[in-house]
Amino acid sequence: MESALRQYFSSLKGKKVAVIGLGVSNRPLVEGMLDAGVKVLVCDKRGREDFDGLIEALERRGMTAALGPDYLDRLEGADVIFRTPGLRPDAPQIRRAVAAGAELTSEMEAFLDLCPCRVIAVTGSDGKTTTTTIIAGLLKAAGYRTFVGGNIGHPLLCQVDDIRPDDMVVLELSSFQLMTVRQSPGIAVVTNLAPNHLDVHRDMDEYVDAKRNIFAYQDSGDRLVLNADNEITAGFAAQARGSVTLFSRKKALEGGVYLRDKTVVCHGRPVLSTDDILLPGVHNLENYMAAIAALDGLVPDEVVREFARTFGGVAHRIELVRELEGARYYNDSIASSPSRTTAGLRSFHQKVILIAGGYDKHIPYDALGPEIVEHAKALLLTGDTAEKIKAATLAAPGYREGAPAIYDCADLQEAVDRARVLAHPGDVVILSPASASFDRFKNFEERGDRFKALVNTLE
C-alpha cells in the first residue's frame, strides 16, 4: 500500500509545482518531491552563489530555479505554490497566480493535512518556544513518542510516514505560518498577544486574525487554551468552537488553571508548586500554566512536578551565560518585542544592567519606558531602535536623570565592554533587545551567540 506521503507527492505529478524559498523547512520538501518524480521550480531571492553548490546538485536531479531579485516572476502558470512563511501571501505575483487557479499552500499546511496523530500547537507573541518545549518535554517524560516542529525542531512533512496514530506532535506556529492555514490542531494554545511583527503585517488586526487561525477550524471535540490575563486572548473564548480552558496568574478561575498562593491549580486540584519551577520569571510560570492546561488528562501531575524541578530552559531565553566577579550575565536575545523584554526585566528582584536595541519592526515602545525605569539601573543602547527606546525611557513618568543611566553604544561589543565596567558583585547584566536582530544579525540566535562569545571573553 502506498504511503500517505507518497500518495501526496504522486498527486503532484504532472503539475507545475513552485516552492518559494529554499530554506530549512522547504529543502526536505524539494528533495522529497524530486525523489518522487515531481517537477519542481524553486524561487529564491538569493543568488546561485549563496547556496554553495546546492542549486547545481538539485538541478542535476531535475529541479529548475528562479533566483535573484526577480525570483517570483516565473510563478505564472503554476498549479501549486508552496509559500515560505516569511513571504506575504498577497505578494502581487502570488496573487496573480492564485487568481489564475494556482493552489497556495505550505510545508506546514500539507503536514497538517497528512498527520495521522493528535497535534498540539502553540502560538502567541511571547513564550511560544518555551511553552512548546515544556509541552513536548512533558509528553516525552510521560512516555509518548513525540515529534516537535514548526518554528522549532525539524520540518515534519517528510517524516509523516514515520508518525503513528498513537504518537504526539507539538508545533510552534508563527503568525506568518498561520496566515493561510485552513486546518487547526486538536489542542491549540495562545500564550498571549501584544503588538509584534508590524513590519510585515499591515496592522494589529491582521496580526490578530492570523493568530486566530490556530483555532478557527477546530470542532466541538477540540480544546483551546487561552491566557485569561490578556485582553485579546481572553476575547477569543467567545469565538471558540471546541472547549476552552483558561489560565490565569492573577485570578482564580472556575474550571481553569490558576495560581492559589504559591500553587498552580488545575480544575480545583493542586498540580505544581512555584518553588518547583527551576526557570526564573513569572512569564515562565505562565508558560507552565499553559502547558498544564493543554496536557490535562494526558500527563500525570507527578510527571509535571518532576520535569519542572530539572528543566533549565531554552537557549537565548534568559539563559545564564556566566558569572564574573559576582555579576551574572544573561542572554535573552529571543526578546524581540517590548513585551518580551518586560517579562525578562520582571524576572529579577533587583535592578539590572540592560542591553537593548536592534532592528525596527515599527512597534511602539511607550509601555517599555516605565518598565525600564522601574527595573533597570543602567541602559545600554545599540541598533536601529536605540533612539526610540531612549525616548520612551526619558518620557516615562518616573524617570529621573541618571535613573537609569543611559549609554549609547556603537555595537554589541561596546555594550558588553561598558556593562563589564558598570557591573559590580550581585549585579545582573541582561541582553534583552526588545527588537528584532536583522539590522546586524541573521537571526536572534546569531545575536545571542555573539553576545555569549563576547561575555565569555571578558576578563
Secondary structure, DSSP 8 states (H G I E B T S, - for coil): ---HHHHHHHHHTTS-EEEE--STTHHHHHHHHHHTT--EEEEESS-GGGGTTHHHHHHTTT-EEEESTTTTTT-TT-SEEE--TTS-TT-HHHHHHHHTT-EEE-HHHHHHHH--SEEEEEE-SSSHHHHHHHHHHHHHHTT--EEEEETSS---GGGGGG--TT-EEEEE--HHHHTT-----SEEEE----S--TTTSSSHHHHHHHHHHHHHT--TT-EEEEETTSHHHHHGGGG-SSEEEEEESSS--TTSEEEETTEEEETTEEEEEGGG--S-SHHHHHHHHHHHHHHTTTS-HHHHHHHHHH----TTSSEEEEEETTEEEEE-TT--SHHHHHHHHTT-SS-EEEEE--B--S---TTHHHHHHHHEEEEEE-STTHHHHHHHHHTSTT-BTTBTEEEE-SSHHHHHHHHHHH--TT-EEEE--SSBSTTTSSSHHHHHHHHHHHHHT--
